C-alpha cells in the first residue's frame, strides 16, 4: 500500500454542481477509495474570486477552494496556486474545458503524473452559437488529449473520443460511494408509513432540478395520463417550479403528487427504497448518479435513452430504456421486484468507486 503519496483531483468545471449536503460529490467518493489505498488526497474545486481556502474533510482528505475566473461553465486560474499543495498524481476533470491543456503543460513541467477524466465532449448549451464556439475550441484540446492518458465516464464518450482520434481511451464509470449510503432496515411498507406516503399506491419518484432539460413539466403530463393507482414523489427545485405547480393545479393532481423541495442525501435513499419506479426524462443525461442510487435501492428505473442510462441499464433486465415518454405507461406494467433486485446486484458489482479506483490505478501504473 502506498504511504504519504499525494493524489490531486482537480475539477475544472466552473458551473454550479449541487448544494452541499444534498448531493454526494463524485470527487469525495473517489477520494475515499484512494485513501483506503494509502493516498493523501487533495480535492481542488474552483470558486469565483475570493481567496484560497481549505477544509479538512476526513483523515487524509482535504478540499481546497481555488479562486478563479469563471465564465459560464468555463474557468481558468493561476496555476501557481497548485504549488501550495504539491501532488504526485493529478486527475484533471477536463471535459470540454479550454483551460485543460494549460493544466497538462503545468503537470509535465513539474513531473506530475496526470490523466484526464472526461464525462462530456460536446457543449450542451441552449445557445446554438455558444455550442458551436465551444465545440470548435474543444478541437484545440485534442492535440493534448492524444498525448495523455484518458478515461471516459461512459461508453458513448469513449466512442466520441475514439472517432476524434484519441487513442486507448479507457471507460471508468462514475461510482457510488457505498460508505456514505445508510443501511435501511425497514421494508417498503414500513418506509412509506414513516415517510407518510401511501402504502397501497404504485409510487413513481422524480429527483432533480426543476429545469427544462430535466423535463419536469413532461413528468406532470405523464401523471395526468396514468390512472389513480399511481402517485408521484417529486423532489427538486428550479426555475420551472412555478410552472410545474401551475400544471399540477390545472390538472387537479395535488393529492397524487408528494412534493419535497430538497432532501439531504443521507435521507434520499429512504425515498428511493420506498418508491417502485424512478423516472429519468433527461435526453442528454451524461451519467445519472440518481439512477445509480435508485438501482442500488432496488427501485426500477425507466429512462429516456441517453449516454448514461444506456450504459448502466440493460433494457428489460435491470430497468427500461425508452425512446419517448409515451412508452412509459406500458413499461410501468412490466416492472418487477426481481428486476429491481437484479439492478441492485449489478450496481454493487460494477458501479462503485472502489471498482473504478482500482481500474484507474492499474491503468496508470500504480499499485492497486
Kinemage of the C-alpha trace (Angstrom):
@kinemage 1
@onewidth
@group {chain A} dominant
@subgroup {mainchain}
@vectorlist {calphas} color= white
{ca unk a 1} P 0.000 0.000 0.000
{ca unk a 2} L 1.231 3.479 -0.896
{ca unk a 3} L 2.065 5.762 2.029
{ca unk a 4} L 2.196 9.561 2.031
{ca unk a 5} L 1.763 9.736 -1.729
{ca unk a 6} L -0.388 12.761 -2.603
{ca unk a 7} L -3.120 12.423 -5.160
{ca unk a 8} L -4.927 15.505 -6.508
{ca unk a 9} L -8.381 15.686 -8.050
{ca unk a 10} L -8.991 18.892 -9.995
{ca unk a 11} L -12.452 19.876 -11.180
{ca unk a 12} L -12.204 22.479 -13.936
{ca unk a 13} L -15.962 22.825 -14.430
{ca unk a 14} L -16.969 26.272 -13.230
{ca unk a 15} L -20.730 25.844 -13.002
{ca unk a 16} L -22.929 25.008 -10.029
{ca unk a 17} L -22.897 21.316 -9.127
{ca unk a 18} L -25.284 20.724 -6.269
{ca unk a 19} L -25.972 22.053 -2.811
{ca unk a 20} L -23.731 20.809 -0.009
{ca unk a 21} L -25.414 18.082 1.989
{ca unk a 22} L -27.932 17.355 -0.775
{ca unk a 23} L -25.527 15.962 -3.330
{ca unk a 24} L -22.686 13.479 -2.970
{ca unk a 25} L -19.625 14.953 -4.656
{ca unk a 26} L -18.122 12.472 -7.096
{ca unk a 27} L -14.695 13.668 -6.060
{ca unk a 28} L -15.263 12.577 -2.464
{ca unk a 29} L -16.294 9.078 -3.497
{ca unk a 30} L -13.085 8.587 -5.454
{ca unk a 31} L -11.065 10.247 -2.696
{ca unk a 32} L -12.329 7.788 -0.080
{ca unk a 33} L -11.397 4.869 -2.319
{ca unk a 34} L -7.899 6.345 -2.747
{ca unk a 35} L -7.476 6.954 0.982
{ca unk a 36} L -8.244 3.280 1.629
{ca unk a 37} L -5.305 2.503 -0.644
{ca unk a 38} L -2.924 4.693 1.343
{ca unk a 39} L -3.023 8.000 -0.549
{ca unk a 40} L -3.287 11.502 0.852
{ca unk a 41} L -5.925 13.201 -1.324
{ca unk a 42} L -6.446 16.859 -2.160
{ca unk a 43} L -9.674 17.840 -3.953
{ca unk a 44} L -9.373 21.113 -5.879
{ca unk a 45} L -12.617 22.976 -6.584
{ca unk a 46} L -12.845 26.392 -8.222
{ca unk a 47} L -14.747 29.392 -6.936
{ca unk a 48} L -15.347 32.802 -8.439
{ca unk a 49} L -12.879 35.231 -6.890
{ca unk a 50} L -12.216 35.269 -3.172
{ca unk a 51} L -9.184 33.745 -1.522
{ca unk a 52} L -7.690 30.300 -1.465
{ca unk a 53} L -9.200 28.284 1.377
{ca unk a 54} L -9.048 24.722 2.588
{ca unk a 55} L -11.206 22.347 4.589
{ca unk a 56} L -10.138 19.090 6.193
{ca unk a 57} L -12.954 16.731 5.255
{ca unk a 58} L -11.730 13.496 6.761
{ca unk a 59} L -8.421 11.971 7.733
{ca unk a 60} L -6.089 12.106 4.700
{ca unk a 61} L -8.652 14.089 2.654
{ca unk a 62} L -8.569 17.870 2.125
{ca unk a 63} L -10.773 20.095 -0.036
{ca unk a 64} L -9.149 23.237 -1.418
{ca unk a 65} L -11.148 26.075 -3.000
{ca unk a 66} L -9.102 27.976 -5.553
{ca unk a 67} L -10.070 31.500 -6.668
{ca unk a 68} L -10.661 31.509 -10.394
{ca unk a 69} L -12.098 33.442 -13.290
{ca unk a 70} L -15.341 31.758 -14.237
{ca unk a 71} L -17.310 32.481 -17.390
{ca unk a 72} L -20.377 30.290 -17.610
{ca unk a 73} L -19.074 26.775 -17.077
{ca unk a 74} L -15.548 27.625 -18.231
{ca unk a 75} L -12.776 28.558 -15.832
{ca unk a 76} L -9.125 29.490 -15.525
{ca unk a 77} L -6.916 30.240 -12.537
{ca unk a 78} L -3.248 30.929 -11.672
{ca unk a 79} L -1.630 27.516 -11.877
{ca unk a 80} L 0.945 28.627 -9.330
{ca unk a 81} L -1.795 28.138 -6.712
{ca unk a 82} L -1.342 24.401 -7.123
{ca unk a 83} L 2.245 24.756 -5.914
{ca unk a 84} L 0.887 25.295 -2.382
{ca unk a 85} L -0.451 21.737 -2.427
{ca unk a 86} L 2.106 19.654 -4.332
{ca unk a 87} L 0.825 16.305 -5.580
{ca unk a 88} L 2.477 13.427 -7.375
{ca unk a 89} L -0.597 12.353 -9.344
{ca unk a 90} L -3.377 14.614 -10.653
{ca unk a 91} L -6.758 13.712 -12.074
{ca unk a 92} L -7.846 16.511 -14.422
{ca unk a 93} L -11.595 16.553 -14.906
{ca unk a 94} L -11.184 18.003 -18.343
{ca unk a 95} L -14.497 17.551 -20.145
{ca unk a 96} L -14.647 20.306 -22.800
{ca unk a 97} L -12.764 22.846 -20.682
{ca unk a 98} L -10.465 25.036 -22.762
{ca unk a 99} L -8.085 25.523 -19.801
{ca unk a 100} L -7.266 21.794 -19.674
{ca unk a 101} L -4.177 21.999 -21.954
{ca unk a 102} L -2.638 24.607 -19.629
{ca unk a 103} L -3.031 22.241 -16.681
{ca unk a 104} L -1.496 19.382 -18.653
{ca unk a 105} L 1.508 21.527 -19.564
{ca unk a 106} L 1.852 22.552 -15.913
{ca unk a 107} L 1.967 18.882 -14.872
{ca unk a 108} L 4.542 17.977 -17.493
{ca unk a 109} L 6.718 20.882 -16.449
{ca unk a 110} L 6.763 19.693 -12.840
{ca unk a 111} L 6.980 15.964 -13.464
{ca unk a 112} L 3.495 15.273 -12.111
{ca unk a 113} L 1.833 12.102 -13.342
{ca unk a 114} L -1.628 13.019 -14.625
{ca unk a 115} L -4.603 11.728 -16.543
{ca unk a 116} L -7.799 13.218 -17.948
{ca unk a 117} L -11.235 12.140 -16.750
{ca unk a 118} L -13.957 13.099 -19.218
{ca unk a 119} L -17.724 12.957 -18.933
{ca unk a 120} L -18.719 15.190 -21.822
{ca unk a 121} L -17.118 16.211 -25.107
{ca unk a 122} L -19.692 18.434 -26.758
{ca unk a 123} L -21.246 21.562 -25.303
{ca unk a 124} L -24.878 21.242 -24.204
{ca unk a 125} L -25.529 24.966 -24.068
{ca unk a 126} L -29.027 26.039 -25.104
{ca unk a 127} L -27.365 28.751 -27.222
{ca unk a 128} L -26.510 27.497 -30.700
{ca unk a 129} L -23.613 29.897 -31.188
{ca unk a 130} L -22.133 29.017 -27.804
{ca unk a 131} L -22.325 25.325 -28.670
{ca unk a 132} L -20.574 25.906 -31.977
{ca unk a 133} L -17.860 28.037 -30.365
{ca unk a 134} L -17.201 25.585 -27.536
{ca unk a 135} L -17.113 22.589 -29.844
{ca unk a 136} L -14.650 24.439 -32.065
{ca unk a 137} L -12.444 25.348 -29.111
{ca unk a 138} L -12.502 21.742 -27.889
{ca unk a 139} L -10.682 20.708 -31.057
{ca unk a 140} L -7.664 22.544 -29.595
{ca unk a 141} L -7.740 20.129 -26.640
{ca unk a 142} L -7.475 17.083 -28.888
{ca unk a 143} L -3.776 17.599 -29.569
{ca unk a 144} L -3.074 17.309 -25.858
{ca unk a 145} L -5.537 14.508 -25.141
{ca unk a 146} L -3.909 12.386 -27.839
{ca unk a 147} L -0.646 12.590 -25.885
{ca unk a 148} L -2.148 11.795 -22.473
{ca unk a 149} L -3.861 9.051 -20.516
{ca unk a 150} L -7.615 9.492 -20.905
{ca unk a 151} L -10.528 7.891 -19.054
{ca unk a 152} L -14.151 8.297 -20.113
{ca unk a 153} L -17.160 8.125 -17.801
{ca unk a 154} L -19.347 6.385 -20.391
{ca unk a 155} L -19.102 4.178 -23.456
{ca unk a 156} L -20.633 6.990 -25.516
{ca unk a 157} L -17.853 9.426 -24.568
{ca unk a 158} L -15.203 6.800 -25.301
{ca unk a 159} L -16.706 6.289 -28.755
{ca unk a 160} L -16.764 10.054 -29.390
{ca unk a 161} L -13.133 10.430 -28.378
{ca unk a 162} L -12.153 7.423 -30.461
{ca unk a 163} L -13.854 8.980 -33.507
{ca unk a 164} L -11.837 12.154 -32.891
{ca unk a 165} L -8.565 10.215 -32.925
{ca unk a 166} L -7.869 9.986 -29.183
{ca unk a 167} L -6.229 6.568 -28.702
{ca unk a 168} L -6.582 3.988 -25.937
{ca unk a 169} L -9.424 5.635 -24.018
{ca unk a 170} L -10.490 3.522 -21.034
{ca unk a 171} L -14.041 3.568 -19.648
{ca unk a 172} L -14.043 4.247 -15.895
{ca unk a 173} L -17.638 4.913 -14.833
{ca unk a 174} L -18.701 7.183 -12.025
{ca unk a 175} L -19.423 5.029 -8.999
{ca unk a 176} L -21.397 5.042 -5.802
{ca unk a 177} L -19.656 5.844 -2.549
{ca unk a 178} L -21.159 2.939 -0.623
{ca unk a 179} L -19.577 4.069 2.647
{ca unk a 180} L -21.975 7.027 2.919
{ca unk a 181} L -25.132 5.183 1.863
{ca unk a 182} L -27.144 4.464 5.015
{ca unk a 183} L -28.333 0.987 5.911
{ca unk a 184} L -32.132 0.989 5.718
{ca unk a 185} L -33.599 -1.923 7.694
{ca unk a 186} L -37.267 -1.088 7.034
{ca unk a 187} L -39.162 -2.712 4.190
{ca unk a 188} L -41.068 -0.693 1.589
{ca unk a 189} L -44.347 -0.521 3.509
{ca unk a 190} L -42.710 0.485 6.794
{ca unk a 191} L -40.778 3.211 4.994
{ca unk a 192} L -43.917 4.571 3.379
{ca unk a 193} L -45.630 4.719 6.760
{ca unk a 194} L -42.609 6.502 8.240
{ca unk a 195} L -42.423 8.988 5.350
{ca unk a 196} L -46.199 9.497 5.268
{ca unk a 197} L -46.541 8.090 1.777
{ca unk a 198} L -49.487 6.000 0.552
{ca unk a 199} L -48.964 2.287 1.097
{ca unk a 200} L -51.436 0.929 -1.465
{ca unk a 201} L -50.367 3.109 -4.423
{ca unk a 202} L -47.688 2.430 -7.006
{ca unk a 203} L -45.138 5.156 -6.362
{ca unk a 204} L -43.045 6.897 -9.014
{ca unk a 205} L -40.163 9.138 -7.991
{ca unk a 206} L -38.617 12.057 -9.902
{ca unk a 207} L -35.486 13.629 -8.406
{ca unk a 208} L -33.689 16.552 -9.992
{ca unk a 209} L -33.612 20.233 -10.696
{ca unk a 210} L -36.884 21.625 -11.984
{ca unk a 211} L -35.248 22.937 -15.148
{ca unk a 212} L -36.327 22.465 -18.753
{ca unk a 213} L -33.596 19.914 -19.566
{ca unk a 214} L -34.879 17.606 -16.802
{ca unk a 215} L -38.418 17.737 -18.281
{ca unk a 216} L -40.399 18.201 -15.035
{ca unk a 217} L -43.441 19.502 -16.935
{ca unk a 218} L -43.398 16.328 -19.021
{ca unk a 219} L -43.375 14.357 -15.775
{ca unk a 220} L -46.571 16.086 -14.668
{ca unk a 221} L -48.118 15.452 -18.099
{ca unk a 222} L -47.237 11.765 -17.673
{ca unk a 223} L -49.001 11.662 -14.297
{ca unk a 224} L -52.089 13.122 -15.954
{ca unk a 225} L -52.182 10.096 -18.287
{ca unk a 226} L -51.769 7.494 -15.541
{ca unk a 227} L -54.661 6.018 -13.565
{ca unk a 228} L -55.390 6.857 -9.921
{ca unk a 229} L -53.334 3.904 -8.662
{ca unk a 230} L -50.129 5.867 -9.387
{ca unk a 231} L -48.712 8.642 -7.194
{ca unk a 232} L -45.527 10.663 -7.674
{ca unk a 233} L -42.783 11.685 -5.257
{ca unk a 234} L -41.379 14.911 -6.749
{ca unk a 235} L -38.096 16.181 -5.287
{ca unk a 236} L -36.313 19.272 -6.551
{ca unk a 237} L -36.373 22.997 -7.139
{ca unk a 238} L -35.501 25.305 -10.005
{ca unk a 239} L -36.710 27.929 -12.424
{ca unk a 240} L -39.694 25.852 -13.599
{ca unk a 241} L -41.122 25.248 -10.122
{ca unk a 242} L -43.945 27.765 -10.555
{ca unk a 243} L -44.909 26.339 -13.960
{ca unk a 244} L -44.811 22.832 -12.523
{ca unk a 245} L -47.218 23.753 -9.738
{ca unk a 246} L -49.477 25.648 -12.119
{ca unk a 247} L -49.777 22.460 -14.170
{ca unk a 248} L -50.336 20.324 -11.077
{ca unk a 249} L -53.210 22.575 -10.038
{ca unk a 250} L -54.703 22.852 -13.507
{ca unk a 251} L -54.791 19.057 -13.829
{ca unk a 252} L -56.068 18.606 -10.237
{ca unk a 253} L -53.132 16.378 -9.286
{ca unk a 254} L -52.408 17.897 -5.866
{ca unk a 255} L -53.444 14.771 -3.925
{ca unk a 256} L -51.354 12.452 -6.116
{ca unk a 257} L -48.076 14.371 -6.003
{ca unk a 258} L -45.934 14.422 -2.873
{ca unk a 259} L -43.510 17.333 -3.215
{ca unk a 260} L -40.287 17.990 -1.340
{ca unk a 261} L -38.068 20.885 -2.352
{ca unk a 262} L -34.886 19.239 -1.095
{ca unk a 263} L -33.923 16.071 0.753
{ca unk a 264} L -30.466 15.627 2.337
{ca unk a 265} L -28.529 12.916 0.543
{ca unk a 266} L -28.404 10.791 3.694
{ca unk a 267} L -32.205 10.639 3.598
{ca unk a 268} L -32.876 10.395 -0.133
{ca unk a 269} L -32.234 6.651 -0.100
{ca unk a 270} L -35.315 6.110 2.066
{ca unk a 271} L -37.496 7.662 -0.639
{ca unk a 272} L -35.769 5.640 -3.357
{ca unk a 273} L -36.343 2.395 -1.485
{ca unk a 274} L -39.954 3.358 -0.760
{ca unk a 275} L -40.701 4.001 -4.442
{ca unk a 276} L -41.471 1.473 -7.164
{ca unk a 277} L -40.158 3.353 -10.215
{ca unk a 278} L -37.523 6.041 -10.731
{ca unk a 279} L -38.232 8.153 -13.824
{ca unk a 280} L -35.467 9.967 -15.740
{ca unk a 281} L -36.541 12.122 -18.688
{ca unk a 282} L -33.261 13.927 -19.462
{ca unk a 283} L -32.485 13.004 -23.069
{ca unk a 284} L -28.895 14.255 -22.684
{ca unk a 285} L -28.116 12.554 -19.366
{ca unk a 286} L -24.315 12.311 -19.259
{ca unk a 287} L -24.313 9.789 -16.456
{ca unk a 288} L -27.013 9.984 -13.812
{ca unk a 289} L -25.981 9.491 -10.181
{ca unk a 290} L -29.642 9.420 -9.181
{ca unk a 291} L -30.168 6.449 -11.497
{ca unk a 292} L -27.370 4.534 -9.789
{ca unk a 293} L -28.706 5.351 -6.338
{ca unk a 294} L -32.188 4.212 -7.329
{ca unk a 295} L -30.885 0.944 -8.775
{ca unk a 296} L -28.847 0.374 -5.608
{ca unk a 297} L -32.077 0.516 -3.608
{ca unk a 298} L -33.896 -1.890 -5.921
{ca unk a 299} L -36.084 0.817 -7.462
{ca unk a 300} L -36.844 0.034 -11.120
{ca unk a 301} L -35.545 2.782 -13.403
{ca unk a 302} L -37.313 3.902 -16.565
{ca unk a 303} L -35.159 6.347 -18.530
{ca unk a 304} L -35.166 8.120 -21.856
{ca unk a 305} L -32.254 6.798 -23.913
{ca unk a 306} L -29.118 8.853 -23.256
{ca unk a 307} L -25.390 8.068 -22.773
{ca unk a 308} L -25.552 7.400 -19.026
{ca unk a 309} L -28.730 5.310 -18.850
{ca unk a 310} L -27.780 3.310 -21.949
{ca unk a 311} L -24.536 2.253 -20.287
{ca unk a 312} L -25.983 1.366 -16.881
{ca unk a 313} L -29.326 -0.189 -17.766
{ca unk a 314} L -29.815 -3.490 -19.554
{ca unk a 315} L -33.179 -2.813 -21.161
{ca unk a 316} L -35.826 -5.171 -19.845
{ca unk a 317} L -33.452 -6.765 -17.342
{ca unk a 318} L -32.159 -4.131 -14.906
{ca unk a 319} L -34.601 -1.390 -15.920
{ca unk a 320} L -36.181 0.096 -19.031
{ca unk a 321} L -34.889 2.377 -21.787
{ca unk a 322} L -37.431 4.241 -23.907
{ca unk a 323} L -37.270 6.450 -26.955
{ca unk a 324} L -40.112 8.704 -25.818
{ca unk a 325} L -42.275 9.407 -22.801
{ca unk a 326} L -45.313 7.828 -24.435
{ca unk a 327} L -43.746 4.387 -23.941
{ca unk a 328} L -43.555 4.722 -20.161
{ca unk a 329} L -47.133 3.738 -19.174
{ca unk a 330} L -46.684 0.311 -20.778
{ca unk a 331} L -43.305 -0.197 -19.074
{ca unk a 332} L -44.916 0.539 -15.703
{ca unk a 333} L -46.945 -2.639 -16.139
{ca unk a 334} L -43.842 -4.753 -16.763
{ca unk a 335} L -41.525 -3.917 -13.874
{ca unk a 336} L -40.976 -6.377 -11.038
{ca unk a 337} L -39.205 -6.864 -7.734
{ca unk a 338} L -36.846 -9.319 -9.437
{ca unk a 339} L -35.817 -6.605 -11.899
{ca unk a 340} L -35.062 -4.249 -9.003
{ca unk a 341} L -33.001 -6.911 -7.220
{ca unk a 342} L -31.014 -7.591 -10.397
{ca unk a 343} L -30.322 -3.858 -10.818
{ca unk a 344} L -29.128 -3.576 -7.214
{ca unk a 345} L -26.747 -6.514 -7.631
{ca unk a 346} L -25.344 -5.042 -10.859
{ca unk a 347} L -24.584 -1.688 -9.227
{ca unk a 348} L -22.866 -3.323 -6.258
{ca unk a 349} L -20.662 -5.320 -8.617
{ca unk a 350} L -19.745 -2.802 -11.318
{ca unk a 351} L -20.574 0.765 -10.266
{ca unk a 352} L -18.745 1.586 -7.044
{ca unk a 353} L -15.837 3.956 -6.581
{ca unk a 354} L -13.719 1.083 -5.265
{ca unk a 355} L -14.092 -0.697 -8.591
{ca unk a 356} L -13.434 2.433 -10.669
{ca unk a 357} L -10.474 3.438 -8.494
{ca unk a 358} L -8.824 0.051 -8.999
{ca unk a 359} L -9.284 0.329 -12.759
{ca unk a 360} L -7.725 3.798 -12.914
{ca unk a 361} L -4.738 2.956 -10.695
{ca unk a 362} L -3.990 -0.185 -12.665
{ca unk a 363} L -4.057 1.683 -15.972
{ca unk a 364} L -1.755 4.488 -14.828
{ca unk a 365} L 0.781 2.051 -13.400
{ca unk a 366} L 0.064 2.402 -9.697
{ca unk a 367} L -0.157 -0.495 -7.268
{ca unk a 368} L -3.798 -1.437 -6.661
